[in-house]
Structures are given as structure tokens and as C-alpha cells.
Amino acid sequence: GTIGRRVIDPTDPQRIWVAVSGNLFVPGGQRGVYLSTDGGDSWQRSLKPPNRTTGGVDITIDPGDSDHVIASMWDHLRQPDDRQYTGVGSGIWETHNGGTTWTRPGTAQGLPASSADTGRIGIAFAPSDSDRMYAIYANDASGAFQNCFTSDDNGASWTRPAGAGSLGGSQSTYGWWFG
């Protein structure tokens, strides 16, 4: 299908992470987050999506701890007469042990609860400060940006900055593609 993003561990170039979105038109397949520890010669799925229409779309490595990886999954499926660009499978996952186990931060950390209206999520660490993280949500069927969250404590808690509600028109209606 498609690759949402790939990142190379800055401390070990043999370790590569790939967010696999899958086939936009067919559920299932090889969606999820994959890891290679041998420079891409072999791959292992590290994070399996919660359902057949969810795939990995974004991934980022903590610049201060390469075992801390954040991935976003996107529940999406397109058919000739229907576009599903939101769903309960969309969300953020993180690992602190290089992908052995993953957790899904949510309302306890200040992020919105995953719902049928959760869409594509873009994520990033600030390169200059690994405690600073960003997440932007394209949260409705039109794909308009609707939420932005920041963390100043390496993802332990998230807040919505003032003015985040004005993001709706910032990228037309293509937040799914340009997150």
C-alpha cells in the first residue's frame, strides 16, 4: 500500500522505523508500524493496528532517547462512493522500550479520547528539546485541522494552546494529506 513516514534512529542507522498506512482502497493487509534492526534487510511488525482500516501514518523518535518512539495511526478507507477518514482506530501510541510494548496515551494525559471523529494526527519532537512534543489533529470528515496539542514533559501530559481552535481553515480541507 503506502508508507506514511520512515525514520532512522540517529544513534544506530541500522534501526529503521516505518509507519505503513496500507492500501487506501482495501482494508487489512500489512498496516501498522514496522521495525528493521539490520538496515532494512528484514522487517518485523512492532505495532499492529486496532482494526482492519487503521494504518500507521506518522512516526518520530525522541532525540534524547531513541528507545522512545511516538507513532500515530489513522483509521481511513476510500471507496468510489465513500471516504472514511476518521474512526476509533485513529490515535497516538508510544513505546519507551524500542517497540517491545506500546501504550496509547489519551484523556488521562490531556489528549482527546479516540472517537469516530478522530482523524489523521501529525506528531513531532522539537529537535532542540526532547521534552517538547507536538500533535496536530485533522478531526472531521472534511479533514480540517481542529486540534493542536503540545507537551513540555516528554509526553507525560498534553495541553491545547490558546488559539488552537482557529486551525480549521489553516490547510483548506486536506489535513489528512498534509499533517
N, C-alpha and C positions, 0 to 999 in steps of 0.2 A: 504494500500500500504506500504509505507516505511516512516520512521521518519528520517529526516536529522540530527537534533540535538534537544536536550532539555536542558533548563537551568532553574535553580531555583533562584528566587530573593534572594540575600543574606540578605536582610533586612526583608523578610517575606516568610518563607518556604512554606506557603500555596499558594503562587503565582508562577505558573509554566508556562513557555513558551515552545511551541513545534513547530518546523518547519516541516511541513508534506509535503514530496516530492510526495506522491501519488504512484499509480501503474505505474511502468516503461513502461508497455506494453499497457496501456489503458488510453486515455485522460479523463479529467474530474475527477469526484469523489470528495474526501474531501481534496484536496490540499490546501495549504495556511499556515498561522500562527495561532495557537490556543493558548488560554489563559485559565488557570484554576485559580480561586481565592480561591478554597476550597481544596487544596492539591491533586487535580486530580479526585475528585468525579464527577465533571461536567466540561464541556469544552464549550467554545464559540469561533467561528472563529473571529479573530481580524483583519486579513488581507487576503482578498480574492485575488487570483492571477488574472492577467490581461487577461488570456486566459486559455483554457482547457488543454494545455500541459505544463503549468508552475506550479511548486510547490515550497514550502519552503524548503531550503536546509541547511541554516546556520542561527544562531541567537546568539546574545550576548547582555549582559546587561552592561551598563555603571557602573563601580564600584563606581563612585561618585554620581550617580543619578539613582536609579532603575526604574524611570519612562522613562528614555531614553534607548530605545531598538533599536538595528540595526538588520535587517533581510536581508538575500539575497534570491532571488527567482531564480529558474533555469528552463529554457524552455527546456524540454527534453522528448523524446519519443523513444522507441525502438520497432522495428518490425523485423520479421525474415529476411527481406532483406534490412533494412534501419535503420540507427541510426541518430536521430536528437538530438544533444547535444548542440545546440546553438539556439538562437532566440530572438526576440524583447521583450519577457516576462522576460528574464533574467535581473537582476538588483538589486540594493540596495535600501531598504526602511528604513525609520526611524520614530520613534514616540518619542515625548518628553512628552507625557501625558498618558503613560501606555497603549497605544494601542487604545485610543479613535479615534485618527486620525493618518494617516500615510502620509509621503511625500516621493518622490523619488528624491534624490539628483542626479545631472548629470553634464553636462558641465559647468554650472554656478559655481559649487563648485570645478571643476577641474577633475571630473571623466569623463570617456569616455561616449559618447552618446550610449544609448542602440541601438543595431543593430542586424541584422540577424546573425552576427558573435559573439555576446556576449554569453558566456557560463557560466559555474559554477563559483561562486565567493565565496571565503572564507573570513571571516571577523573576527576581534578581537579587543578588547580594550587591552591596556597594563595594567596588573593588578596593576602596581606600579604608573601609571599616567593616570587618566581617560581622559585627554585631548589627549593622544596619541592613535591613531587608525590605523589599518592595513586592507588592502583589497588586495587580490590576485585573478587574473582573469585567468581562463583556457579558452582561447578565440577563439579557432577554432575547426573545426570538428574533429581534432585528439585529442583534449583535452590538448594540450601542454600549459604550463604556459607561458603567454605572457605579462602580465602587473602586476605591483605591485604598490600600492599607499599607502601613509601614510598621516596622518593628525595630526597636533600638536595643533589644536584648537577645539577639540571635534567634528570634522566633518564639521565645517563651510567651510573649504577649504581643498583640497587634492592636493598632488604633487606626481609626479613619481620620485623616487630616481634615481640617477645615477647608471647605471649598471642593471637596471630593465629589459632591453631588452635581457639580457643573461639568463633569466629564462627558455627559451624554452626547453632546454634539462635537466632541473633540476629534473624532475619527470617522465622521459620517456614520455609516451603519456597517462597517467592516471590522469590528473589533475581533471577530473570530479569526481573521486572517492576519491582522497586523498587531496582535497583542504583544 
